[in-house]
Amino acid sequence: MRVQLITQLFDPENAIKGLSFVKELASYGYDVEVVTTFPSYPGGEIYPGYRMRLFQVEDVEGVRVVRLPSYISHGRSAVGRLISYTSFSFSAFIYCLLFSRRPDVIYSYYPPMMGGVASALLSIIRRRPFIYDVQDLWPEALVATGMLKSERIIRCLDFIINWIYRRASAIVVLSDGYKKTLISKGVPESKIHRVYNWCDESRIQIHSGSYSDTKEYFDIAYAGNMGPAQALKYILNAAKVLQNEGNNKIRFTLIGDGIECNDLKQKAAFLGLNNVLFKGRVLPELVGAELQAADALLVHLADEPVFSITIPSKTQAYLAMGKPILMAVAGESAEIIEKARAGIVSPPCAPEEIARIALAMSKSSPSQLISFGERAKDFYINNMSQRNGVEKISFLIGMLIRNKS
């Protein structure tokens, strides 16, 4: 049973449905071929050891990985991003149509729209079912981040996306909010399957269950992309509130990179912040250790309607770490933390409230912090683990193959 995974993001990039997903899927008896490009996310530079070429085949731990050329653009330009997505999707379409073995199921993971177009066309031509994995709602996400403002283009993208929804044999979404949104767009509920994202569990170090009272700072760590969607300028404003109030034992540690990283550093310098530490990009295999050293973990997104129905991927990693979470995201993400009793929720883009909650967490007893972490870990294992998610996707793939037969 052959599955063709089309994704612009794949290891060594930090992709949710990357190598660990493929290996787990293979354990269910599927022969998976990965069609991807050369790694460059998020920095926009091709990783050491790779160079752009017309065609490259790798055997990665027993998985066939085909790398194809694409235009690289991870900046602020919506046009640049669209060209990048289109170039990869075109390469993938040509390869899959002319050179690859005929799969039983096509799994379209990334990019959001153009990958779906390529997969839908391949599905029609090759008469094979395809699964459309929705990680971002387009055009809503582009509008929310300010990357798209033209009403004409928005309507055009919406038309294309709805066509993909109609052509897909099944749609995987990461949250119940996404499912409700697609149903409101006229997508049949029977076609939509909510499967929570998981984290790369091989890189997670589970918290040991102890807290020190002798540390210089109560360290609240954020790890991930630093772009418009994350709106981390409000975290700097929260740090300024704490500093102005004389609460100098709380520090925000920002790990990662992105198109707003330099702006954030300049803002921190302008505000004279001594309670914010920028650690830059960290190798994926070392991120777990960085988060392990923190006292609490931070999630923040801009206050936009589209983000109230999503679940940021770092939520799963933070839960699996077994650490208290400061969740500054509205909607479903906040509901998960409250349901799990894994931390404290704050409104997004609210510096005073974020500062107040950070202070409250810093004053929590060690036993309370340990309880937050233990409940976080339990919720992840029972609801969001990779085994849980891949089992659902494997069942869905098998169902499509049986129905096609």
N, C-alpha and C positions, 0 to 999 in steps of 0.2 A: 504494500500500500504506500504509494509515493505521495509525499507532500512537498510542494514548492513554496518556500517562505520568501516573499519579496519584501525586502526591508533596506532602506538607505542607512539605517543605524545597525551596527553589529560589532561584536567584540573585535578589537580591544576597546572600542567605545563602550560607554556605560549604557547599554540598551536593556530595557526590562525584559523583553522577549529576545534575548540573545542566545549565546552558546549554551548556558545552563538550561534554558527552555527547550532548545532543540535536543539536547542530550536526554532530558527527561521525557520528551515526546517520543524519542527513539526507543526508550525503554518499554513503550506500549506497542512496539512492533512496527512503527512507521519508519520508512526510509525518507529522510528529509534532505532536500537540497536547498541551500541558502543562496539567494541571489542578492548581492549587495554591491557597495562601492568601496572605495579606499578610505580608511578612517581619517577623519579630520575634525570631528565634533568634540568640544565646543569652540576650540581655539581658531579654527579656520585654516590650520596648517596640517598637511598630511603627516601622519605619525612617522617617527623614525623607523626605518626598515621597510617602508613602503614608498612607492612612487607611482604616479598616475600612468597607467598603460591601457592598451586596448582590451586586454583580457588577462586574467590571472586566476588560476584554480589552486586552492589550498585544501589539504586534508588537515582539519583542525580537530584533534582528538576523535578521529573517526567520522567526522562530519564533512561532507563536500561543500566547500564555500567558493562560490564564483564571484569574483570582484570585477566590476565593470566601470568604465570612466563616467565621470559626472563633473559638472561645474560646481565649484565650492563657493558657498556663500552662507555665512552664519551671522551676518551683521544686521543692521536695523532696516535695511531696504526690503520691503515686501516684494518688489520686482526681482531683486537678487535672489531671495529665497525661492520664489516661484520658478525662476530659471534653473536654479539648482535642482528643485524637485522634478521639473520637467525633463531635464537632461538625464537624470538617473532613470526616471520612469521610461523614457524612450529607449535607453540602453537595455534596460531590463526587458521591455516588450520585444525588442528585436532578438535578443538572446533567447528568451523563452519560446518565441514563436519559431525560430529557425534552427536552433542548436541544442536545446535541452530535450531531455526525455519527457514524454508526455506524462504529467502527473495525474493522480486521482483527484486531488484537491489542491487548489491554489489558495494560499493564505497571505493576504495583503495586510502588512503591518504598518509600514511607514515608507513614504511620506503620506500625509493626511488625504489629499485629494488626488494628485496626479498618480500616485501609486494605485489608488482605487480605480482610476480610469484605465490604466494599463491592465490591471487584473480583470476588470470587467470585460474589456475587449478580448483578452486571452481566453476568458471563460466562454465567450460567445463563439470565438473561432475554433477553439479546441474542444468545445462541448464538455466542459468540466465545471463542477460547482466551485464557487469561490467564497471564502470567508473574508469579510471586511472588518478589520479590527480598528475601532474608533478610539483613538487616544486624545484627539483634539476635535472639538466641534468647529468646523468651518462653515460659514465665514465668521461665526460669532467670536472665536478666539482672536482672529486677526483684528477685528473691530475693537475688541476689549484692550488690546495692547497698543492701539493707535497705529498699527502698521497698514491699515486699510480704511479709507474714508470715502471713496467714490461709490455712490449709490448704484451706479450702473454696473460696476465691477462686482459689488456685493450681490446684486441680483443674479448676475451671470454665474458666480461661484455657487450660489445657492441652488440654481437650476442644475448645474453639473453634479453637485453633491447628492441632490435628490434622485438624479438618474442613477448614480452609483448605488444608493440605497435600494432602489427598485431592482437593479440587476443582481445584487448580492444574494447568494443562496442563504446566508446567515450573517448576522452582524453581532460582533462581540463588543460590549461597552464596559467601561471601567467603574461605572457608578449607576445607582438607581436614578439619579438626576438626569444622566445622559439618556437612560431608557425612556423616561417620561418625556423628554424633549423630542426624541425621535418619534415616539407615538403621536405627539402633538403635530408632527410634520406629516403624518399619514402613513408612517411605516408600520406594518402589521406587528402586533406585539409578539406573535408566535415566532417571528424571525429574529427577535432581539434576545440576546443572552448576556446577562450581567455576570462578568467574571472579574473579581477584584484583581488588580495588579498585585504583584509580589515584589520582593527585593532580591538582589543577588545574595542568597543566603550563604554562599561559600566565603563571602567577604565580611560576614557579620560576626562580631565577637560579642557573645552574650554577657550582659552586665553581671559582675560578681556579687552584687547585692550589698555593697558597703559604701559609706560616704565619710569623708574626712572633714573634721571641723577645723583643721589647721591650714587649709588652703588659703592662699592670698586672695583669690577671687571665687565667687560663685559663678561658674562659667556656663553661659548659655550659648550653645553652638548652632550655627546654621551651616549646612553643606549643600552645595548645588549651584545651579546657574544663577547668575546675577544679571537679570534683564528687566525689561519693563513689566513683565507679568509678576515678578517677585516683589517689585516696589519696595526695595530694601532701604530707600531713603527714609522711610517712616521708622525703621528700626534705629537708624542713626539719630533721628529726632527723639526717640524714646531714651536712647543712651544720654542725650543731652539733658533731658528732663531729670534723669537719675543723678547725673553729675551736678546739675544746678541745685538739687536737693541735698547734696552731700552724701549720697549713697554710693560710696566709692568702692564697695566690695563686690559689685556686680559687673561682669564684663561680657560683652557680646563678641564671640569669635566667629568670623565669617570665613568659610573655607570654600574655595572654588574660584571661578572666573566667569566672564561674560561681557556683553557689550556695554554694561553700565558700571563695570568694576572700577575703571579709572575715575569716572564721575563720583562714585561713592567715596573713593579715597580722598579726592579733592574736597568733597563736602566734609568728611571727617576732619581733615586738616583745618578747614575754614572754621568749623565749630569748636576746634581745640579739644577734641575728644581724646581722653586718655583711658577710656573704658571700652574701646573697640579695637579688636586685633584682626588684621587681614592676613590670612595664611596662604592665599593664592591657591593654585591648582595643586592637588595632592593625588598621587597615583591611586587608582581605584582600590587596589589591594591594601592601601594604608588608610583609607577613609574610616574604616571601622575602628581602628586604633585611635584616631583623632576624636571620633564621637564618644568612644569609650571613656576618654579622659574628661569629658564634659560632665557637668552636674545635671543639665537639662538640655533639651533639644528644641529648636525653634522651627516652625513652619509659618511662612507668611506669603500671601498673594494679594494682588491689588483688589480693591473693593469693586468688583465688576460682577454682574449677574452670571456670566458664564462660569466664573470660578466658584460660585456657590454650589454648583452641581458637579464639580469635578473633585477628584481626590489626588492631590499632588503625590508623585511617586515616592518622595522622601518620607511620606507618612508611614508607609509599610516598613521601610528600613528603620525608622525611628522606633516603631512599635516592636520590631523584631530585636532591636538592641536591648530592650528592657529598660528604657530610660524614661523619666518624666518628660512630658511634651507640653510646650507652650504653643498652642494651636491658634494662630492669628489668621484664620481663614473662615469665611462665613459659610453656612449651609451644611452640606453633607459631611464634610471633613470634621467640622466641629461636633456634629452629632455622633460621629464614630468615637471621638475622644471622650465625649461625655458618656456614651453608652459603655465604653470600655473602662471608664473611670481611670484613665491613663495619664491625666494631667489637668491643665487648666486652660480654658478657652477665652480668647480675647477677640473683640471685633478687629478686623484688619484696618490698616491705615489710621490707627488711633494711638498716637504716641503716648499720651498720658495714661491710657488704659493698659497698654502694653508694659509701660514702666511700672504701673501699680502691681500688675500680675507678676512681673519679674521679681519685684521686691517681696511679694507674698511667697513666691516659690523659694526665694533665698532664705526666708525665715521658717520654712517648713522643717519639721524634725527629720532626722535621718530615717526613722521608721516610716514616716509618711512618704518620703521620696522613694524608698524601697518598695512600698506598696504600689505607688504609681507605676513603677517599672515592672513589677511582677504582673500586674493586671494588663499592662501593655503587651508584654510577651505572650501571655495566655490568649489575648484576643487575636493576635497575629497568627498564632499556631492554629487556632480553631476556625479562623475565618479567611485568612489572607495568605496562607503559605503557598509556596510554589507547587507542592504536591496537590493541594486542594484545587488550585487553578488549572494545572495541566491535566488533571483527571477530568475536569469539566470540558476542556477543549478537546481532549482525546475522544471523549464520548461524542461530542458534536461532530468531529471529523468522521468518526465511524458511522454515525447516523447518516451523514450526507453521502458517504460511499455506498451504504446499503440502499438508500433511496434511489441513487443513480442506477444501481444494478437492477 
